[in-house]
Amino acid sequence: MKMYLISDNVDTYTGMRLAGVDGCVVHERNELEAALHNVLADDTVGIILLTEKFGREFPEIIDDVKLKRKFPLIVEIPDRHGTGRKSDFITSYVNEAIGLKL
């Protein structure tokens, strides 16, 4: 199984290429939809890496794929600008999930 990156910036793409992960750079909604369509047609791709910007700007596209397909796994990753989440997002997530304050 392979990983494939769909990024919104060239720096993240270049870094992942150096690590051996193939991918593409897209900026517009229609480009993202086309890239996802191409990757989902490839049975050798097991993990799709997406920069977090796509999850924020186009959640309906990403959620649609996540809800309708079990495979491949879609993982949102921070780009070179860092994550858009709060610094304690993991602790907050665990607190909400188990109902206990850590």
C-alpha positions in Angstrom: 0.0 0.0 0.0 1.1 3.5 -0.9 0.5 6.9 0.6 -0.5 9.9 -1.6 -0.4 13.5 -0.6 -2.8 16.2 -1.8 -1.3 19.5 -0.6 -2.1 23.2 -0.9 1.5 24.3 -0.9 4.7 23.2 -2.7 6.8 23.1 0.5 4.8 20.3 2.0 4.7 18.5 -1.3 8.5 18.8 -1.6 9.1 17.5 1.9 6.9 14.5 1.4 8.5 13.8 -2.0 11.9 13.7 -0.3 10.4 11.1 2.1 9.2 9.0 -0.9 5.5 10.0 -0.9 4.0 10.8 -4.2 1.4 13.6 -4.5 0.1 16.7 -6.1 -0.5 20.4 -5.3 -3.9 21.8 -5.8 -5.5 25.1 -4.8 -9.1 25.2 -6.1 -12.2 23.1 -5.2 -12.5 21.5 -8.6 -8.8 20.6 -8.5 -9.2 18.9 -5.1 -12.3 17.0 -6.4 -10.3 15.8 -9.5 -7.3 14.8 -7.4 -9.4 12.8 -5.0 -11.3 11.1 -7.9 -7.9 10.0 -9.4 -6.5 8.8 -6.1 -9.7 6.9 -5.1 -9.5 5.1 -8.5 -6.0 3.8 -7.6 -6.3 0.6 -5.6 -2.7 0.7 -4.5 -3.1 3.9 -2.4 -3.9 3.0 1.2 -3.6 6.4 2.9 -4.4 9.8 1.5 -2.6 12.6 3.3 -4.4 16.0 3.0 -3.2 19.3 4.4 -5.5 20.7 7.1 -6.5 23.6 5.0 -8.7 21.4 2.8 -10.5 20.1 5.9 -11.3 23.6 6.9 -12.2 25.0 3.5 -14.0 22.0 1.9 -15.2 19.8 4.8 -18.2 18.6 2.7 -15.9 17.0 0.1 -13.6 15.3 2.7 -16.5 14.2 5.0 -18.3 12.7 2.0 -15.3 10.5 1.1 -14.7 9.6 4.8 -18.4 8.6 5.3 -18.9 6.7 2.1 -15.7 4.8 1.8 -13.8 2.6 4.3 -10.7 2.6 2.2 -8.3 4.4 1.8 -7.7 6.1 5.1 -7.8 9.9 4.9 -5.5 11.7 7.3 -5.3 15.5 7.6 -1.8 16.8 8.4 -0.6 20.2 9.3 1.4 22.1 6.6 4.5 24.2 7.0 2.6 26.9 8.8 1.7 24.5 11.6 -1.7 23.3 12.8 -4.7 25.4 13.1 -5.7 23.7 16.3 -5.3 24.9 19.9 -2.2 23.7 21.6 -4.2 21.5 24.0 -6.5 20.0 21.4 -5.6 16.4 22.3 -6.3 16.9 26.0 -9.6 18.6 25.2 -10.6 15.8 22.8 -9.8 13.2 25.5 -11.8 15.2 28.2 -14.8 15.3 25.9 -14.5 11.7 24.9 -14.3 10.2 28.4 -16.0 12.9 30.4 -13.1 13.4 32.8 -10.9 16.3 33.3 -7.2 15.3 33.1 
